[in-house]
Amino acid sequence: MTSTVLILLFPAAMAFAAASDLVTMTIPNRLQLLVIAGFFLSAVLVGMDAPTIGLHVLAAFAVLAGSFAFFSFGWIGGGDGKLAAATALWFGFSQNLIDYLVMSAFYGGLLTIGLLIIRAQPIPLIIPSQPWMTRLLDQQTGIPYGIALALAGLSVYASSPWMTLALALR
């Protein structure tokens, strides 16, 4: 059971976050709560000690503080900041967290540049029949940064101790 939780829960949540942000430009609070609850369940299942859990929580709060600053400048949405913090909970203060933050910035930059290029083009006639696509291509709409956060989370998680442990338990 532990390996199944470790293999499926975090990746499924990240995939849902990306899809939700793409289609609705929002990341539901219940999803962040699932990511947080999933961490604590996984930590208990693998026998993580309380001080290590505390450091993971501290890392999440540090990322939340940084995300709040980004949100206050209008650079990211509130859901993006909460997702980044919930994801940081899984990585704690480790190289994985640094990799996650760097990859989030990299993927976010690519996503932003790509959308700016696409948004500068005339919208094909077929697009207006798809409300989510019309919203995505609107130059006044923000960037669904949750896609970059989720992609970075999945990229890092694949080589994280969580996945290594999950595969060892199979």
C-alpha positions in Angstrom: 0.0 0.0 0.0 2.8 2.4 0.9 4.4 2.1 -2.5 1.1 2.7 -4.3 0.4 5.9 -2.3 4.0 7.2 -3.0 3.8 6.3 -6.7 0.3 7.7 -7.4 -0.8 10.4 -4.9 1.7 13.2 -5.6 1.9 12.7 -9.3 -1.9 12.5 -9.7 -2.3 15.7 -7.6 0.3 17.6 -9.8 -1.4 16.4 -13.0 -4.7 17.6 -11.7 -3.3 21.0 -10.7 -1.8 21.5 -14.1 -5.0 20.5 -15.9 -7.2 22.6 -13.6 -5.0 25.7 -14.0 -5.0 25.2 -17.8 -8.7 24.9 -18.1 -10.0 27.2 -15.3 -7.0 29.4 -14.4 -7.5 28.2 -10.8 -6.0 25.6 -8.5 -8.7 24.4 -6.0 -7.8 24.8 -2.3 -8.9 21.2 -1.7 -6.1 20.1 -4.1 -3.5 21.9 -2.0 -5.1 20.3 1.1 -4.8 16.9 -0.6 -1.1 17.5 -1.3 -0.5 18.5 2.3 -2.5 15.6 3.7 -0.8 13.2 1.3 2.6 14.3 2.6 1.7 13.7 6.2 0.1 10.3 5.3 3.3 9.4 3.3 5.6 10.6 6.1 3.8 8.4 8.6 3.7 5.4 6.3 7.5 5.6 5.7 8.3 6.3 9.4 9.6 9.8 9.0 10.6 11.2 12.5 9.0 14.3 13.9 12.1 16.6 13.6 12.4 15.8 9.9 8.6 16.4 9.4 9.1 19.7 11.2 11.9 20.7 8.8 9.6 19.9 5.8 6.9 22.1 7.3 9.5 24.9 7.8 10.5 24.6 4.2 6.9 24.8 3.1 6.4 28.0 5.2 9.6 29.5 3.7 8.3 28.9 0.2 4.8 30.2 1.2 6.5 33.4 2.5 8.3 33.9 -0.8 5.2 33.0 -2.8 3.2 35.6 -0.8 5.8 38.2 -1.9 5.5 37.2 -5.5 1.7 37.3 -5.2 1.8 40.8 -3.7 3.7 42.0 -6.7 1.1 40.3 -9.0 3.7 37.9 -10.4 1.8 34.7 -9.5 -1.7 33.8 -8.4 -2.7 32.8 -4.9 -3.3 29.2 -5.9 0.1 29.1 -7.5 1.8 30.2 -4.3 -0.2 27.7 -2.2 0.7 24.9 -4.6 4.4 25.8 -4.5 4.3 25.7 -0.7 2.4 22.4 -0.6 4.9 20.9 -3.1 7.8 22.2 -1.0 6.4 20.3 1.9 7.3 17.1 0.1 10.9 18.1 -0.7 11.9 19.8 2.6 15.2 21.6 2.8 17.1 19.5 0.3 18.6 19.7 -3.2 15.2 18.5 -4.4 13.7 21.8 -3.2 16.3 23.9 -4.9 15.8 21.8 -8.1 12.1 22.3 -7.8 12.3 26.1 -7.5 14.8 26.4 -10.3 12.8 24.1 -12.6 9.6 26.0 -11.7 11.2 29.3 -12.8 12.6 27.7 -16.0 9.3 26.0 -17.0 7.4 29.1 -16.0 9.7 31.2 -18.2 9.2 28.9 -21.2 5.4 28.8 -20.6 5.2 32.6 -20.4 7.3 33.2 -23.5 5.4 30.5 -25.4 2.0 32.0 -24.4 3.2 35.6 -25.2 4.2 34.4 -28.7 1.0 32.5 -29.3 -1.1 35.4 -27.9 0.5 37.8 -30.4 -0.9 35.7 -33.3 -4.5 36.1 -34.6 -6.9 33.6 -32.9 -8.1 30.9 -35.3 -11.9 30.9 -35.9 -12.3 27.5 -34.3 -10.9 28.7 -30.9 -13.9 30.9 -29.8 -16.0 27.8 -29.5 -13.7 26.7 -26.6 -14.2 29.1 -23.7 -11.1 27.8 -21.8 -8.9 28.3 -24.9 -10.3 31.7 -25.6 -9.4 32.7 -22.0 -6.0 31.2 -22.3 -5.2 33.1 -25.4 -6.6 36.4 -24.1 -3.7 38.9 -23.8 -5.3 40.3 -20.6 -5.3 36.9 -18.9 -2.5 35.9 -16.6 -0.2 32.9 -17.1 -1.5 29.5 -15.7 1.8 29.1 -13.7 0.4 26.0 -12.0 1.3 24.1 -15.1 5.0 25.1 -14.6 4.8 24.3 -10.9 3.3 20.9 -11.5 5.7 20.0 -14.3 8.7 20.9 -12.1 7.2 19.0 -9.2 6.8 15.9 -11.3 10.3 16.3 -12.8 11.9 16.5 -9.3 9.6 13.9 -7.7 10.6 11.3 -10.3 14.2 11.2 -8.9 13.3 12.1 -5.3 13.8 9.8 -2.2 10.1 9.3 -2.2 10.1 7.6 -5.6 13.3 5.7 -4.7 11.6 4.4 -1.5 8.4 3.6 -3.4 10.3 1.5 -5.9 12.2 -0.3 -3.2 9.0 -1.2 -1.4 7.5 -2.9 -4.5 
